């Protein structure tokens, strides 16, 4: 999927765009928490 396709999809359906943003942010937060836990225990 190209950047242009993502932008078009986002503008055509903002709810879907926000869903993907929440999904990505949630995964990043989980990865950061996992990395932080590994650093404090290891």
WOTAZI-V807400 format. One record per backbone hydrogen bond with DSSP energy under -1.0 kcal/mol. NH is the residue of the N-H (numbers start at 0). CO is the residue of the C=O. E is the energy in kcal/mol with one decimal. If there is no record, write none. Layout:
# WOTAZI-V807400
NH	CO	E
NH	CO	E
This chain:
# WOTAZI-V807400
5	1	-2.0
6	2	-2.7
7	3	-2.4
8	4	-2.4
9	5	-2.7
10	6	-2.5
11	7	-2.1
12	8	-2.1
16	12	-1.7
17	13	-2.7
18	14	-2.0
19	15	-2.2
20	16	-2.1
21	17	-2.6
22	18	-2.3
23	19	-2.6
24	20	-2.8
25	21	-2.5
26	22	-2.0
27	23	-2.5
28	24	-2.7
29	25	-2.2
30	26	-2.4
31	27	-2.5
32	28	-2.5
33	29	-2.4
34	30	-2.4
35	31	-2.6
36	32	-2.5
37	33	-2.1
38	34	-1.9
39	35	-1.9
40	36	-1.6
41	37	-1.6
